[in-house]
Amino acid sequence: MSDLKDITLPDLGEGVTEATLVEWLVETGAAFKAGDTLVEIMTDKVSMEVDAAEDGTLVETLVANDTEVAAGTILGQYRPAGA
């Protein structure tokens, strides 16, 4: 069983169903802390950031910069600290 967890595009609310991944702010293999911004996204209405829910290390990015994705899409995977 894998100890990896998914980083997903959150529910964007107000009928917005997709966004563009603007930029990954953490490189693959880099450690991050809870609250650190992992990725910037943009909808037709607003720019947003996806923050880390817990400490971990980014293992893999699954969506490239400048790619449009639907809410709920898995953007990447990370290994929680201590796992």
RANORQUI-V6566 format. One record per backbone hydrogen bond with DSSP energy under -1.0 kcal/mol. NH is the residue of the N-H (numbers start at 1). CO is the residue of the C=O. Records with the same first field share a line. If there is no record, write none. Layout:
NH->CO + CO
This chain:
5->78
7->76
9->73
16->13
19->69
20->42
21->67
22->40
23->40
25->38
29->58
30->27
32->56
35->52
36->33
38->50
39->50
40->23
41->48
42->20
43->46
48->41
50->39
52->36
56->32
57->79
58->30
59->77
60->77
62->75
63->75
66->21
69->19
71->17
72->9
73->70
75->7
76->7
77->60
78->5
79->57
81->55
83->80
